[in-house]
Amino acid sequence: MPNGGANPTISEPAYYCIRARGALDARWIRWLHEMELVVDRCASGDAVLTLRGRLPDQAALMGVLNQLNHLGLPLISVELLAVGTDSDMVLAGH
């Protein structure tokens, strides 16, 4: 891995978990870099969207976050899960 740790540079791939309030259906996957899309209900009954997957760089992350904003879905959290490609992945915080 170019930077030798679990902190991504702006130009390397990383795996993220993004949560937002609201719901989308599967037709949005192509606009969200083919991330895994899951919609759950919290205790209050509100929909919570979870996106998980690899993004090629932080520009792509910003693109996904901007798309969620344009769709009116309030952001709950963005979590860095791992850095790198499948062959050289380093878990965040390890």
C-alpha positions in Angstrom: 0.0 0.0 0.0 1.4 3.4 -0.9 1.1 5.1 2.4 1.9 2.0 4.6 -1.0 2.5 7.1 -4.7 2.6 7.5 -5.1 6.3 6.7 -6.1 6.8 3.1 -4.7 9.4 0.8 -7.1 11.3 -1.4 -6.2 9.2 -4.4 -6.3 5.6 -3.2 -9.2 3.2 -2.9 -11.0 2.6 0.4 -14.0 0.8 1.8 -16.7 2.9 3.5 -20.0 2.5 5.3 -22.2 5.5 4.8 -25.5 5.9 6.7 -28.3 8.4 5.9 -31.9 8.9 7.0 -34.3 7.9 4.3 -34.6 5.2 1.6 -33.6 4.5 -2.0 -34.3 1.6 -4.2 -31.9 -0.5 -6.2 -32.1 1.7 -9.3 -29.8 4.2 -7.6 -26.9 1.7 -7.3 -25.3 2.8 -10.5 -25.2 6.4 -9.3 -23.7 5.3 -6.0 -20.6 3.5 -7.4 -22.4 0.1 -7.2 -22.1 0.1 -3.4 -24.2 -2.4 -1.4 -27.5 -0.7 -0.6 -29.6 -1.7 2.5 -32.6 0.0 3.9 -33.6 -0.8 7.5 -36.1 0.7 9.9 -35.0 2.1 13.3 -37.0 1.8 16.5 -39.0 4.9 15.6 -40.0 3.4 12.3 -37.9 5.8 10.2 -36.0 4.4 7.2 -32.2 4.3 7.5 -30.1 3.8 4.3 -26.8 2.0 4.6 -24.3 2.0 1.7 -21.2 -0.2 2.0 -18.5 -0.7 -0.5 -15.2 0.2 -2.2 -14.7 3.7 -3.6 -11.8 4.4 -5.9 -10.7 7.6 -4.2 -12.0 10.4 -2.0 -13.4 12.3 -5.0 -15.8 9.4 -5.5 -16.7 9.5 -1.8 -17.6 13.2 -2.2 -19.7 12.3 -5.3 -21.7 9.8 -3.3 -22.2 12.3 -0.4 -23.2 15.0 -2.8 -25.7 12.7 -4.5 -27.3 11.8 -1.1 -27.5 15.5 -0.4 -29.1 16.3 -3.7 -31.7 13.6 -3.0 -32.5 15.2 0.4 -31.2 12.3 2.5 -29.7 13.7 5.8 -26.3 12.1 6.5 -26.0 10.1 9.8 -22.4 8.8 9.5 -19.5 8.0 7.3 -17.1 5.3 8.5 -13.8 4.3 7.0 -13.7 0.4 7.1 -10.5 -0.4 5.3 -7.9 1.2 2.9 -6.5 -0.2 -0.3 -7.5 -2.7 -3.0 -8.7 -6.2 -2.2 -5.2 -7.5 -2.4 -3.6 -5.0 -0.1 -6.5 -3.9 2.2 -5.6 -2.6 5.7 -8.5 -2.4 8.2 -9.0 1.1 9.6 -7.8 1.5 13.2 -5.4 -1.5 12.9 
